[in-house]
Amino acid sequence: MPRFELVTSIAAAPAEVFGASLDVEVHTGSMAKSAERAVGGVTAGRLKLGDCVTWRARHFAIWWRMTSKISACAPPEHFTDEQVVGPFKYWRHEHRFEADSRGGTVMRDEVDFEAPFGLLGAFAQVVVLRRYLIRLIRIRNQHIKTVTESAAPGSAG
């Protein structure tokens, strides 16, 4: 099963980064290029353990829906979201937040996924999907970084 990990350093406290990462509006702001929005379940505010949200977004010129659930949550250290219904055969995204030595946060994303459609899906995973997903998570993380750093005490924003 494909897996990737991304690490992002953010000059804001772990609790702030954790909260922003669970905020529906912050997420939709990060995915503006794919017109992603929450259309079911919790559609605004901060998600918590057990919450489900259905996202609708355009990727590869196709409209997709994915319902995910916050299946684990230990503020402000980590949370996990998993696909309940959607385009993947399997999707699990662990979000981890660790304080760094400068009062900021090391945010770690660990993503496990599997495409449907057997050999065709496996080919797509290798050729396109993994790189595309890494790019999406990087865009999301940059948005969270911008939002939390601009709100951090002592910031110029």
C-alpha positions as CSV (number, residue, x, y, z in Angstrom):
1,M,0.0,0.0,0.0
2,P,1.4,3.4,-0.9
3,R,2.5,5.6,1.9
4,F,4.1,9.0,2.2
5,E,5.2,11.4,5.0
6,L,5.6,15.1,4.9
7,V,7.1,17.3,7.6
8,T,6.4,21.0,7.9
9,S,7.9,23.5,10.4
10,I,5.6,26.2,11.6
11,A,6.4,29.2,13.8
12,A,3.2,28.8,15.9
13,A,2.3,26.8,19.0
14,P,1.2,23.2,18.5
15,A,-2.3,23.9,19.9
16,E,-2.8,26.6,17.3
17,V,-1.6,24.4,14.4
18,F,-3.6,21.5,15.7
19,G,-6.8,23.6,15.9
20,A,-6.3,25.1,12.4
21,S,-5.7,21.7,11.0
22,L,-9.2,20.6,12.2
23,D,-11.0,23.7,11.0
24,V,-13.3,23.2,8.1
25,E,-12.9,26.8,6.8
26,V,-9.1,26.6,6.9
27,H,-9.2,23.3,5.0
28,T,-11.5,24.7,2.3
29,G,-9.3,27.8,2.0
30,S,-6.3,25.6,1.3
31,M,-8.2,23.7,-1.4
32,A,-9.6,26.7,-3.3
33,K,-8.0,25.5,-6.6
34,S,-10.1,22.3,-6.5
35,A,-13.2,24.2,-5.3
36,E,-13.4,21.8,-2.4
37,R,-16.1,22.4,0.2
38,A,-17.9,20.6,2.9
39,V,-21.3,19.5,1.8
40,G,-22.4,17.0,4.5
41,G,-21.9,16.2,8.1
42,V,-20.0,18.9,9.9
43,T,-19.7,21.7,7.4
44,A,-18.3,24.5,9.5
45,G,-16.1,25.1,12.5
46,R,-13.6,22.7,14.2
47,L,-13.9,19.0,13.8
48,K,-13.7,16.7,16.8
49,L,-13.4,13.0,17.6
50,G,-16.2,11.0,15.8
51,D,-17.2,13.8,13.5
52,C,-17.8,13.1,9.8
53,V,-17.6,15.5,6.9
54,T,-18.4,15.0,3.3
55,W,-16.1,16.9,0.9
56,R,-16.9,17.7,-2.7
57,A,-14.0,18.7,-4.9
58,R,-12.8,18.7,-8.5
59,H,-9.7,16.7,-9.2
60,F,-8.5,15.5,-12.7
61,A,-11.5,17.5,-14.2
62,I,-14.0,15.2,-12.3
63,W,-16.2,16.1,-9.3
64,W,-15.6,13.7,-6.4
65,R,-17.1,13.2,-3.0
66,M,-15.4,11.8,0.0
67,T,-16.7,11.3,3.5
68,S,-14.1,11.1,6.2
69,K,-14.3,10.6,9.9
70,I,-12.0,11.8,12.7
71,S,-11.2,8.3,14.1
72,A,-8.6,9.3,16.6
73,C,-8.0,12.6,18.4
74,A,-5.6,13.6,21.2
75,P,-5.3,17.4,21.4
76,P,-2.8,18.9,20.7
77,E,-0.6,15.9,19.7
78,H,-2.4,14.1,16.9
79,F,-5.6,13.2,15.1
80,T,-6.4,10.8,12.3
81,D,-9.0,11.1,9.5
82,E,-10.1,8.0,7.6
83,Q,-12.3,7.7,4.5
84,V,-15.7,6.2,5.3
85,V,-17.1,6.5,1.7
86,G,-15.2,7.8,-1.3
87,P,-13.0,7.3,-4.3
88,F,-10.2,5.4,-2.5
89,K,-10.1,1.8,-1.7
90,Y,-8.3,2.9,1.5
91,W,-7.4,6.4,2.9
92,R,-5.9,7.1,6.3
93,H,-4.2,10.4,7.2
94,E,-2.4,10.8,10.6
95,H,-1.6,14.3,11.6
96,R,1.0,14.8,14.4
97,F,2.1,18.0,16.1
98,E,5.3,18.3,18.1
99,A,6.7,21.4,19.8
100,D,10.1,22.4,18.5
101,S,12.9,24.1,20.5
102,R,11.9,27.6,19.3
103,G,8.3,27.5,20.5
104,G,7.0,26.4,17.1
105,T,5.6,23.2,15.7
106,V,6.8,20.3,13.7
107,M,3.7,19.1,11.8
108,R,4.0,15.6,10.4
109,D,1.5,14.1,7.9
110,E,1.5,10.3,7.4
111,V,-0.8,9.2,4.6
112,D,-1.6,5.7,3.7
113,F,-3.9,5.2,0.6
114,E,-4.9,2.7,-2.0
115,A,-6.6,3.4,-5.3
116,P,-9.5,1.2,-6.5
117,F,-9.6,-0.6,-9.8
118,G,-7.0,-3.3,-9.3
119,L,-4.1,-3.2,-11.7
120,L,-5.3,0.0,-13.3
121,G,-5.5,1.7,-9.9
122,A,-2.1,0.4,-9.0
123,F,-0.6,1.9,-12.2
124,A,-2.3,5.2,-11.4
125,Q,-0.9,5.2,-7.9
126,V,2.6,4.9,-9.2
127,V,2.4,7.2,-12.2
128,V,0.1,10.0,-11.0
129,L,-1.8,9.7,-7.8
130,R,1.0,9.6,-5.2
131,R,2.7,12.8,-6.6
132,Y,-0.7,14.5,-6.9
133,L,-1.6,13.8,-3.3
134,I,1.8,14.9,-2.0
135,R,1.3,18.2,-3.8
136,L,-2.2,18.6,-2.3
137,I,-1.0,18.0,1.2
138,R,1.9,20.4,0.7
139,I,-0.5,23.1,-0.5
140,R,-2.7,22.4,2.5
141,N,0.2,22.6,4.9
142,Q,1.5,25.9,3.4
143,H,-2.0,27.4,4.0
144,I,-2.1,26.2,7.6
145,K,1.4,27.6,8.1
146,T,0.4,31.0,6.6
147,V,-2.8,31.1,8.7
148,T,-1.2,30.1,12.0
149,E,2.0,32.1,11.7
150,S,0.0,35.3,10.8
151,A,-2.1,34.8,13.9
152,A,0.8,33.9,16.2
153,P,1.7,36.4,19.0
154,G,4.4,38.8,17.8
155,S,3.6,38.3,14.1
156,A,3.4,41.2,11.8
157,G,0.0,40.1,10.5
